[in-house]
Amino acid sequence: MPKLDLKAAEYVADRMPMIGVGTYQVQSQSVLTDTIDEAFRLGYRFIDTAQIYRNEAILGRILPDLLEKHSLKREDIFITSKVSPINQGKGKTSKSVLKILPAINQCECHPHFRNSELAEYCKEKGIHFQAYSSLGGPSYVENLLKDKIIKKGYSILPRTEKVGRIEENWKAKDIKLSEKEMKEIGSIDKLSKSCWDPTVVV
């Protein structure tokens, strides 16, 4: 039975930034370079990628120069990645990751799909819960924006290929909600998933 790497979990809990830059669908080296360059300039220290994004190798090629440009070291930034669905399952996942339980669990999470049960499980096990599509994804965002957004101690991964939006996303860390607003958002009774459904992936 794999064991949770307690040192990794504690490190994540203590130091992982609340906002990271997502790289989904960014496969152009020049676009990815501009994106990470601007992110580092603004203060982002957390990059998210995945096997299925097909940009891990590109990220590896561009990081040394970008780290040097911004006077950063590798240990100054967090990088998260995910195992592709095709590499999941008994006997396959071990080729992609170490045999330990994760320090982070990244899932779709927004006020219309709170994933509360899973989030609570992660909290009990000391696993950091991280939200992707925290605005519900491009095809769903207008529905979601009719409601307000809540911060619950999860880190988030806004994704964009437009450099100008990187700064807009970064400013989200300064938004503060009242207790009343948080209760109103927490009372939204909806279960609307806007991204892929991992329960049907074989």
N, C-alpha and C positions, 0 to 999 in steps of 0.2 A: 504494500500500500504506500503510495507516495506520501511524503511528509511536506508540510508547509515550511519553506525556508524562512524562519522567523526573522533572521537578520535582514533579508530582502524586504519582508513585509513591513518591518519597523522603519527601514530606510525610506520606503515608499510613503508610508504614513506621515513621516516627519518632513520629507523634502520634496515630494512630487508637486509641481505647480498645478494650480487648479484649472488652468487653460493651456491647451496644447494646440499645435497647428496640424490639421489633418491633411493627408496627401492623397486621399482616394481620387482616382481618375487622373492624377498628375503623372504622366509618363514621359513628358518632354524634359530633357535635361536642362534646357535653358529656362523653361518655366519653373521647374523645381528649384533651380539655383536662385532665381529672382525671388521666389516665394520664401525660401529659407533665409536668404540674405535679409529681406525686409523683416521677417519674423525676429531674427537675432537682433537687428537694429532696434526694434521696439522693446525687446526684453523677453520674448518667448525663450524658454529653455526646455521645451518639451515638444518632440516630434513624433507623430504617429504614422506608421506604415503597416504593411501586411504582405505576406507572400502573394496573395491574389491581386494586389495593386500593381505588381510587376515593376516596382521602382526601388526596391531595397538596394540593388546593386548600384543604381544611379546615385542614391543617397550616400552610399559608401564612397563613391568617387568624388562627390562634390564637398563632402563634409570637411576634409582636411584643410582645404583652402579657405572655406567659410569660417571655420573655427579660428584659424590664424588671423583672418581679416578682422574679426570681432574680439580678438584677444581672449579667446575661450579655450578651454581644454575639454577633452572628451568627457571627463568626469563632471563637468559643469552642466551637462544637458542630459535629459531623459529621452530615450527612444523606446517606444513600444511597438511590437509587431504581433501579428496573429498567424496561426497555422491555417493554411488554406483548407477548405472543406475536403478537397481530394486527398489531403494528407492526414485527415483526422480518423480516429478509430484505433482499436487495439492493434499494436504492431506497426502502425504507421507514424503516429504522433511522436514517438520516441526518437525518430530520425530527425525531427525538426526541433525538439526541445529537450531539456534535461528532465529526468524523472522526478520532478518535484511539483507540488501543487503551485498554482500561480499566485503571485503577489498582487496581481491586478485581474479583474474580470471586466471586460469591455462589452457593453450591451446597448441596444437601442433603449433610450430612456428620455421621456419628455412628459409634460403634464397630461397628455392624452394616452400615454403608455408608460406608467410609472415603474413598472417592474418591481413593485414594493417587496414581494415575497423573496425574490432573488437578491435584492439589495440588502434585506434584513439577514438573509443567510450569509452573505459575504461579510457583513458586519460582525456576525457571531463568530465567523471563522478567521477574522483578521485579514480578510482579502479586500483590497481597495476596490470600490465600485466606480467604474468610469463610464460616462455616457457618450455614445455617438448619436448623431442625428438628434441633438437636443432641441432642434426646432422642427423635427419631424420629417426632414428631407425635402428636396426641392418641390416635389409634387404635392406636399401636404402642408407646407409652411403657412400658407394663407389661412387654412383652417385653424391652425394652432395660434396664430397671431391675434385671433379674436379673444384669446384668453391670455393671462399673464404667465410669466415664467418664474419658476422657483429654484433657488439654490439650496441643495440639501447636503452639502459636504461632498458631492461627487465632483470629480474633475470632468471637463468637457472638451470636445474636439471639433471646433468649427472648421469646416473645410472650404477652401476657395482657391481658384486659380488667378483671381484678380488681386493684385498687390494692394490696391486701395482698400479692399475690404479687410485685409489682415489687421490694419490699425483699428477699424471699426469693431472687429471681434475682440481685440485686445482690451478695448475700453469697457467691455462687459464686466470685467472684474471690479469696476468701480460702482456698479449698480447695487443699491441696497434696498431691500424690501421691508416693509413694516410687518409686525407679527400678524396683523389683520390680513394683509395681502397674502402672506404665506398660508394662513388658514384657509382663505378663499381658494387658493390654487390647490391646496391639498385636498379640498373637498370635491374637486372636479370628478365626476363619476363617468369616465369614459375609458374605453379600451380600444384604441385605434392604432394599430401597428402600421407604420408607413414604409418600413424597409423589409428586407428579405427575412424569411421565417426559418431560423435554424432548426426548428423541430421537424421540418420535412426534408432536410438534407441528409442523404444517405452516405 
